[in-house]
Amino acid sequence: MSKAKGFKKSKTGTYLSIGSTALGAFGVVKQAKLARKEHDTLRLVDAAVSAVAIVTGLAILYRELKRLGDDDLLG
């Protein structure tokens, strides 16, 4: 069990979290397109809130990578 907790704080675990969070963006885009097509304002607001949550999550994960000492993430 302690190995699983350690993996979450590792660079590999953080990269995996970034990837899975980024994949969630595809669902949000699909939801937003459908909401616009159907003129469903409530679903569009939900998609916007979800998109903000994804961006925030990615920012937190990026910060965690910086803390782990990964200097060459974006270049």
C-alpha contacts under 8 A as a table, 3 or more apart, distances in Angstrom:
res1	aa1	res2	aa2	distance
1	M	4	A	5.31
1	M	5	K	6.61
2	S	5	K	5.07
2	S	6	G	6.14
3	K	6	G	4.99
3	K	7	F	6.09
4	A	7	F	5.08
4	A	8	K	6.60
5	K	8	K	5.43
5	K	9	K	7.05
6	G	9	K	5.36
6	G	10	S	6.39
7	F	10	S	5.01
7	F	12	T	7.28
7	F	13	G	5.36
8	K	13	G	4.83
8	K	14	T	6.50
9	K	13	G	6.36
9	K	14	T	6.65
10	S	13	G	5.14
10	S	14	T	6.13
10	S	68	L	7.63
11	K	14	T	5.03
11	K	15	Y	6.09
11	K	65	L	6.51
11	K	68	L	6.88
11	K	70	D	7.87
12	T	15	Y	5.12
12	T	16	L	6.16
13	G	16	L	5.02
13	G	17	S	6.15
14	T	17	S	4.96
14	T	18	I	6.17
14	T	61	L	6.45
14	T	64	E	7.51
14	T	65	L	6.84
15	Y	18	I	5.01
15	Y	19	G	6.22
16	L	19	G	5.09
16	L	20	S	6.21
17	S	20	S	5.19
17	S	21	T	5.99
17	S	61	L	7.50
18	I	21	T	5.14
18	I	22	A	6.02
18	I	58	L	6.16
18	I	61	L	6.48
18	I	62	Y	7.99
19	G	22	A	5.09
19	G	23	L	6.18
20	S	23	L	5.04
20	S	24	G	6.52
21	T	24	G	5.18
21	T	25	A	7.08
21	T	54	I	6.47
21	T	57	G	7.32
21	T	58	L	6.96
22	A	25	A	5.31
22	A	26	F	7.63
22	A	54	I	7.29
22	A	58	L	7.60
23	L	26	F	5.67
23	L	27	G	7.54
24	G	27	G	5.43
24	G	28	V	6.61
24	G	54	I	7.48
25	A	28	V	5.01
25	A	29	V	6.17
25	A	51	A	6.85
25	A	54	I	6.93
26	F	29	V	5.16
26	F	30	K	6.22
27	G	30	K	5.08
27	G	31	Q	6.09
28	V	31	Q	4.97
28	V	32	A	6.09
28	V	47	A	5.52
28	V	50	S	6.72
28	V	51	A	6.49
29	V	32	A	5.08
29	V	33	K	6.19
29	V	47	A	7.49
30	K	33	K	5.22
30	K	34	L	6.24
31	Q	34	L	5.20
31	Q	35	A	6.08
31	Q	43	R	7.32
31	Q	44	L	7.53
31	Q	47	A	6.23
32	A	35	A	5.01
32	A	36	R	6.14
32	A	43	R	7.15
32	A	44	L	5.44
32	A	47	A	5.52
32	A	48	A	7.69
33	K	36	R	5.19
33	K	37	K	6.14
34	L	37	K	5.04
34	L	38	E	6.13
35	A	38	E	5.18
35	A	39	H	5.71
35	A	40	D	4.82
35	A	41	T	6.87
35	A	43	R	5.55
35	A	44	L	5.33
36	R	39	H	4.86
36	R	40	D	6.37
36	R	41	T	7.72
36	R	44	L	6.83
37	K	40	D	7.83
40	D	43	R	5.57
40	D	44	L	6.29
41	T	44	L	4.95
41	T	45	V	6.15
42	L	45	V	5.13
42	L	46	D	6.20
43	R	46	D	4.86
43	R	47	A	6.09
44	L	47	A	5.05
44	L	48	A	6.22
45	V	48	A	5.02
45	V	49	V	6.18
46	D	49	V	5.16
46	D	50	S	6.10
47	A	50	S	5.00
47	A	51	A	6.06
48	A	51	A	5.02
48	A	52	V	6.29
49	V	52	V	5.13
49	V	53	A	6.27
50	S	53	A	4.98
50	S	54	I	6.24
51	A	54	I	5.06
51	A	55	V	6.24
52	V	55	V	5.12
52	V	56	T	6.10
53	A	56	T	5.08
53	A	57	G	6.02
54	I	57	G	5.01
54	I	58	L	6.12
55	V	58	L	5.14
55	V	59	A	6.19
56	T	59	A	5.05
56	T	60	I	6.25
57	G	60	I	5.14
57	G	61	L	6.22
58	L	61	L	5.06
58	L	62	Y	6.04
59	A	62	Y	5.05
59	A	63	R	6.19
60	I	63	R	5.07
60	I	64	E	6.26
61	L	64	E	4.93
61	L	65	L	6.30
62	Y	65	L	5.08
62	Y	66	K	6.36
63	R	66	K	5.04
63	R	67	R	6.32
64	E	67	R	4.99
64	E	68	L	6.29
65	L	68	L	4.98
65	L	69	G	6.48
65	L	70	D	5.67
66	K	69	G	5.14
66	K	70	D	5.40
66	K	71	D	6.58
67	R	70	D	7.51
70	D	73	L	6.22
72	D	75	G	5.12
